[in-house]
Amino acid sequence: MTDRTTPARTGRLKVPGATLYYEVRGEGPLLLMMPGGSADAGIYDRMATRLADRWTVAAFDPRGYSRSVLDGETGDQHVEVQSEDAHRLIELLSPDGGPVAVFGSSSSAVVALDLLSRHPERLDRVIAHEPPMVELLPDPERGRKLFAAVPATAGSSRSPGASGRARSAIYGCGRSSTATPHAG
């Protein structure tokens, strides 16, 4: 039996403005896993190991995070640019045009949905896990203000917790909390 706990191969893909790091395990149809927030491909190690008997599981570090380096200065990151990064990786790893599944979590869920809108012919299925799409909330202005405040407060030691405020706003808890909104 093949050891699937470590990537079978790793690689780097040059894209406009960056070089992406990626990992691949298993065999079967391609499943591209995109981490959210400031996570990297390593967040999916355990899950990829379990899926590698049915899928070719690829995970990558989004541009500017961990091992995926930018060519120049850090600037605003745009969904459509990250979507095209994912498309280029799909083209590299599945050049035959076969069906591809995409899993995107958090901010990468938004990227996955953008990828679907731009390249529906390449995707067999998309799983958008917890996309931060405040426009769909009952009070989108509250969500926009919340996300606008996160960069200013995330690094502050006096902050009661930007992630706690985010959970409070999104789940309607009414107060800032660092507790997980779902038990069990």
Disulfide bonds with the S-S distance in Angstrom:
none
